[in-house]
Amino acid sequence: MTASFTRRTTAAHTRLTAVGAIAVAGALLLTGCGDQTKKDKSSSSASTSSAPLASKLPASIRSAGVVKVGSDIAYAPVEFKDNSGNVVGLDPDLAAAMGKQLGVKFEFENGTFDGLLTGLRSNRYDIAMSAMTDNKNRQNGVDPDTGKKVGEGVDFVDYLTAGVSIYTRKGQTENIASWADLCGKKLAVERGTVSEDLAKSESKKCTGGKKITIEPFDDDQQSQTRLRSGGADAASSDFPVAAYAVKTSGGGKDFQLVGEQVEAAPYGIAVAKSDTQLRDALQAAMDAVIKSGEYQKILTKWGAEDGAVKSSVINGGK
């Protein structure tokens, strides 16, 4: 989820393509390994050794054949579960494409967004891939609210650019066309995202005692439910997610986008700073996916082609 804690005051110059062409189907289940037989291990080993970039991986991951991914799997179309319970979306598709280059599977494990980096630090996950914005606070392990260092920080392998948007119930915009218009209004957001940070920043600018009432939720689906029920005046999330909700919720009858998207910043795959070999292997794999043309196909499938990058960089966020 976009969370660029250094505010950019200008709106993003481009929008990600509207999600009319988004394919909700096309399931991709990134399954876990479970208890493996000798045959399974042999097969995994053969697959890893034949992959073009397998040698770049740490030996432990190469041997296991699995990269454990922490992710908030309730953020369509970036990552979510389809009607069959399969994990699908932009991130899983990109992960699968990287897996072909590295000879491993990416196993997505669900968690709340604001707990993913904690899970990474405790070695529950090898990486975190969840529409997470690469920014200096996260790189340096700094709490955005207090400005204090709370952890070692992480490195990011960047792979997309996205901004954030505001949306309301359809036909009930409450005269909201920008973040400044939220003063005196109630806003539903997902906890730990730029939407929450921007709301806090804008609320400080409000005059006449009309602050923004911020309602943070564990995931974006809860935020949407709050808005849909009339419990909030507006909601905010990353533009691809907001646009997807507007397109699909209630057959397109529930919500509408208002104003321009802001805070365009890179999404990154979070990796522990000590795991430099894994970080570099992921960057090489993402670059290979970009150059192969598969990257563009995946972004087009999920309506995110305007967020494409030409190459993957490490810690490109500001």
Wavefront OBJ file of the C-alpha trace (Angstrom):
o trace
v 0.000 0.000 0.000
v 1.322 3.347 -0.899
v 2.862 4.978 2.104
v 5.237 7.740 1.104
v 5.721 9.505 4.405
v 7.460 12.474 2.783
v 4.536 14.392 1.313
v 4.603 15.376 -2.341
v 2.238 18.255 -2.917
v 1.813 17.848 -6.667
v -0.662 15.435 -8.167
v 0.585 12.499 -10.180
v 0.866 13.372 -13.850
v -0.536 10.087 -15.042
v -3.252 7.775 -13.892
v -3.047 4.032 -14.055
v -5.309 2.768 -16.813
v -8.963 2.373 -15.808
v -9.772 -1.114 -14.738
v -12.408 -1.889 -17.317
v -9.996 -4.329 -18.890
v -9.008 -5.942 -15.615
v -9.414 -9.685 -15.644
v -10.855 -10.783 -12.332
v -10.505 -14.384 -13.386
v -7.259 -15.990 -14.412
v -6.469 -17.520 -11.055
v -2.918 -18.091 -9.971
v -2.516 -20.029 -6.765
v 0.984 -19.825 -5.354
v 0.860 -22.924 -3.226
v 3.025 -23.856 -0.277
v 5.276 -26.872 -0.336
v 3.986 -28.699 2.726
v 5.559 -32.062 3.500
v 7.618 -33.008 0.510
v 8.619 -36.468 -0.606
v 12.071 -37.230 -1.951
v 10.601 -37.072 -5.423
v 9.237 -33.572 -4.756
v 12.631 -32.404 -3.491
v 14.382 -33.916 -6.481
v 11.954 -32.204 -8.829
v 12.407 -28.887 -7.044
v 16.170 -29.211 -7.236
v 16.031 -29.932 -10.948
v 13.753 -26.960 -11.541
v 16.030 -24.641 -9.569
v 19.219 -25.790 -11.297
v 17.706 -25.253 -14.748
v 16.445 -21.720 -14.045
v 18.626 -18.977 -15.595
v 19.120 -16.999 -12.362
v 18.993 -19.794 -9.777
v 22.661 -19.421 -8.887
v 22.027 -15.900 -7.589
v 19.791 -17.125 -4.755
v 21.043 -17.875 -1.237
v 21.745 -21.601 -0.856
v 19.055 -22.025 1.830
v 16.283 -20.711 -0.419
v 17.631 -22.547 -3.450
v 17.490 -25.773 -1.452
v 13.992 -25.138 -0.068
v 12.645 -24.123 -3.480
v 10.323 -21.591 -1.836
v 10.332 -17.872 -1.067
v 7.947 -17.096 1.819
v 6.046 -13.886 1.067
v 4.253 -11.778 3.675
v 1.262 -10.003 2.109
v -2.076 -8.406 2.954
v -4.168 -10.527 0.592
v -7.227 -8.265 0.554
v -6.087 -5.512 -1.785
v -7.588 -6.203 -5.211
v -6.340 -6.055 -7.896
v -2.801 -6.117 -6.465
v -3.323 -9.245 -4.369
v -6.568 -10.930 -3.329
v -8.360 -14.271 -3.248
v -10.683 -15.273 -6.062
v -13.972 -17.118 -5.591
v -12.097 -20.406 -5.301
v -9.788 -19.106 -2.582
v -6.774 -18.842 -4.883
v -4.303 -15.988 -4.373
v -4.403 -13.870 -7.535
v -3.482 -10.378 -8.686
v -0.658 -8.222 -9.935
v 1.876 -9.130 -7.231
v 1.302 -12.910 -7.398
v 1.637 -12.839 -11.182
v 4.890 -10.880 -11.005
v 6.149 -13.204 -8.275
v 5.374 -16.258 -10.410
v 7.244 -14.704 -13.331
v 10.261 -14.074 -11.092
v 9.965 -17.627 -9.837
v 10.514 -18.909 -13.371
v 13.751 -16.960 -13.546
v 14.924 -18.136 -10.131
v 13.569 -21.692 -10.161
v 11.515 -21.300 -6.970
v 7.901 -20.810 -5.927
v 6.707 -17.693 -4.148
v 4.406 -18.764 -1.330
v 2.062 -15.932 -0.222
v 1.093 -15.846 3.464
v -1.682 -13.522 4.629
v -1.098 -10.885 7.305
v -2.254 -7.395 8.256
v -0.395 -4.735 6.307
v 0.964 -2.871 9.322
v 2.470 -6.124 10.686
v 4.318 -7.283 7.563
v 7.670 -5.669 8.341
v 7.513 -7.027 11.889
v 6.970 -10.489 10.400
v 9.937 -9.939 8.116
v 12.159 -8.920 11.040
v 11.111 -12.020 13.004
v 11.944 -14.282 10.012
v 8.336 -15.353 9.542
v 8.689 -14.223 5.922
v 11.644 -14.063 3.536
v 10.194 -10.963 1.871
v 7.151 -8.702 2.030
v 5.350 -8.018 -1.257
v 2.083 -6.181 -0.776
v 1.782 -2.943 -2.769
v 4.263 -1.543 -0.253
v 5.727 1.862 -0.955
v 9.482 2.220 -0.858
v 10.315 5.264 1.282
v 13.144 6.493 3.489
v 11.295 5.883 6.763
v 10.871 2.210 5.963
v 14.395 1.939 4.609
v 15.724 3.394 7.871
v 13.271 1.750 10.291
v 11.735 5.052 11.426
v 8.210 5.426 12.812
v 6.491 8.146 10.709
v 4.403 9.405 13.620
v 7.188 9.796 16.198
v 10.223 10.164 13.951
v 12.013 7.642 16.168
v 13.958 4.615 14.982
v 12.030 1.429 15.768
v 13.958 -1.182 13.805
v 16.797 -1.913 11.435
v 14.796 -0.967 8.370
v 14.608 -2.854 5.093
v 15.844 -2.687 1.524
v 13.398 -2.455 -1.364
v 13.427 -3.934 -4.859
v 11.221 -1.493 -6.777
v 8.866 -2.667 -9.525
v 5.958 -0.224 -10.102
v 4.846 3.384 -9.565
v 1.427 4.266 -8.105
v -0.374 7.116 -6.356
v -3.370 7.283 -4.013
v -6.961 8.392 -4.605
v -10.112 9.391 -2.760
v -13.503 7.868 -3.563
v -17.028 8.371 -2.267
v -20.422 6.723 -2.571
v -21.692 7.180 -6.096
v -23.636 10.400 -6.465
v -22.764 11.471 -2.900
v -19.452 13.287 -3.188
v -20.195 15.623 -0.245
v -18.388 18.325 -2.274
v -15.107 16.443 -1.895
v -12.715 17.028 -4.785
v -9.355 17.132 -2.990
v -7.680 16.264 0.304
v -8.352 19.787 1.616
v -12.086 19.168 1.174
v -11.994 16.384 3.759
v -11.922 18.851 6.674
v -14.998 18.196 8.800
v -15.566 14.873 7.023
v -15.113 11.229 8.045
v -12.533 9.227 6.071
v -12.099 5.430 6.041
v -8.555 4.164 5.376
v -6.393 1.092 5.825
v -4.094 1.358 8.816
v -0.420 2.091 8.118
v -0.877 3.461 4.580
v -0.220 6.847 3.004
v -3.958 7.499 3.072
v -3.828 7.542 6.851
v -0.656 9.652 6.896
v -2.043 12.178 4.404
v -5.262 12.457 6.376
v -3.294 13.210 9.547
v -1.244 15.826 7.696
v -4.276 17.483 6.096
v -6.231 17.447 9.349
v -3.545 19.634 10.942
v -4.201 22.245 8.254
v -7.959 22.346 8.804
v -9.379 25.549 10.292
v -12.423 26.381 12.368
v -12.128 23.218 14.417
v -13.197 21.085 11.453
v -10.633 18.295 11.594
v -10.741 15.119 9.530
v -12.225 12.195 11.425
v -9.954 9.314 10.465
v -11.203 5.739 10.753
v -8.352 3.228 10.203
v -9.125 -0.434 9.479
v -7.049 -3.608 9.309
v -7.662 -4.049 5.585
v -9.102 -2.177 2.626
v -12.206 -4.373 2.402
v -13.288 -3.165 5.844
v -12.732 0.416 4.754
v -14.905 -0.106 1.682
v -17.634 -1.704 3.782
v -17.637 1.296 6.122
v -18.068 3.707 3.218
v -20.678 1.576 1.486
v -22.800 1.465 4.657
v -22.749 5.245 5.015
v -20.460 5.204 8.056
v -17.906 7.426 6.330
v -18.048 10.279 3.823
v -15.115 9.012 1.762
v -12.377 6.393 1.610
v -8.848 6.423 0.258
v -6.447 3.804 -1.070
v -3.884 3.315 -3.819
v -5.264 4.360 -7.190
v -5.301 0.854 -8.733
v -7.259 -0.420 -5.737
v -9.625 2.555 -5.584
v -10.284 2.296 -9.326
v -10.902 -1.441 -9.046
v -13.388 -0.886 -6.207
v -15.191 1.784 -8.214
v -15.384 -0.543 -11.240
v -16.469 -3.713 -9.458
v -18.315 -2.931 -6.204
v -22.042 -3.281 -6.745
v -21.442 -3.727 -10.447
v -19.990 -0.220 -10.566
v -22.933 1.361 -8.747
v -21.434 1.816 -5.265
v -18.513 4.245 -5.574
v -16.941 6.998 -7.659
v -13.452 8.500 -7.766
v -13.078 12.158 -6.806
v -10.136 14.436 -7.570
v -6.711 13.433 -8.836
v -4.397 10.762 -7.520
v -1.437 12.105 -5.521
v 1.785 10.818 -3.944
v 3.090 8.881 -6.947
v 5.858 6.668 -5.549
v 7.462 3.257 -6.150
v 6.120 -0.040 -4.916
v 8.933 -2.222 -3.596
v 9.552 -5.777 -2.425
v 10.851 -5.488 1.147
v 13.916 -7.552 2.077
v 15.895 -7.602 5.325
v 19.036 -5.491 5.056
v 21.144 -8.514 5.966
v 19.764 -10.503 2.994
v 21.712 -8.701 0.287
v 22.111 -11.827 -1.832
v 18.354 -12.420 -1.900
v 17.739 -8.739 -2.596
v 20.101 -8.735 -5.568
v 18.641 -11.996 -6.903
v 15.136 -10.505 -6.808
v 16.295 -7.378 -8.601
v 17.947 -9.463 -11.333
v 14.793 -11.567 -11.698
v 12.505 -8.524 -11.895
v 14.761 -6.936 -14.505
v 14.646 -10.153 -16.531
v 10.838 -10.187 -16.349
v 10.717 -6.550 -17.479
v 13.047 -7.134 -20.414
v 11.218 -10.308 -21.505
v 7.959 -8.433 -22.107
v 6.063 -10.576 -19.593
v 6.058 -7.639 -17.165
v 4.050 -5.439 -19.536
v 1.561 -8.234 -20.181
v 0.970 -8.704 -16.455
v 0.506 -4.977 -15.839
v -1.917 -4.735 -18.753
v -3.892 -7.714 -17.443
v -4.459 -5.916 -14.128
v -4.928 -2.395 -15.510
v -1.637 -1.073 -14.136
v 0.361 -0.429 -17.312
v 0.724 3.322 -16.703
v 2.707 2.500 -13.557
v 5.352 0.558 -15.473
v 9.046 1.125 -14.792
v 11.873 0.561 -17.272
v 14.087 -1.249 -14.797
v 14.088 -2.413 -11.196
v 16.149 -0.346 -8.760
v 17.033 -0.805 -5.101
v 15.798 1.779 -2.583
v 14.551 4.261 -5.163
v 11.957 5.740 -2.797
v 12.306 9.164 -1.178
l 1 2 3 4 5 6 7 8 9 10 11 12 13 14 15 16 17 18 19 20 21 22 23 24 25 26 27 28 29 30 31 32 33 34 35 36 37 38 39 40 41 42 43 44 45 46 47 48 49 50 51 52 53 54 55 56 57 58 59 60 61 62 63 64 65 66 67 68 69 70 71 72 73 74 75 76 77 78 79 80 81 82 83 84 85 86 87 88 89 90 91 92 93 94 95 96 97 98 99 100 101 102 103 104 105 106 107 108 109 110 111 112 113 114 115 116 117 118 119 120 121 122 123 124 125 126 127 128 129 130 131 132 133 134 135 136 137 138 139 140 141 142 143 144 145 146 147 148 149 150 151 152 153 154 155 156 157 158 159 160 161 162 163 164 165 166 167 168 169 170 171 172 173 174 175 176 177 178 179 180 181 182 183 184 185 186 187 188 189 190 191 192 193 194 195 196 197 198 199 200 201 202 203 204 205 206 207 208 209 210 211 212 213 214 215 216 217 218 219 220 221 222 223 224 225 226 227 228 229 230 231 232 233 234 235 236 237 238 239 240 241 242 243 244 245 246 247 248 249 250 251 252 253 254 255 256 257 258 259 260 261 262 263 264 265 266 267 268 269 270 271 272 273 274 275 276 277 278 279 280 281 282 283 284 285 286 287 288 289 290 291 292 293 294 295 296 297 298 299 300 301 302 303 304 305 306 307 308 309 310 311 312 313 314 315 316 317 318
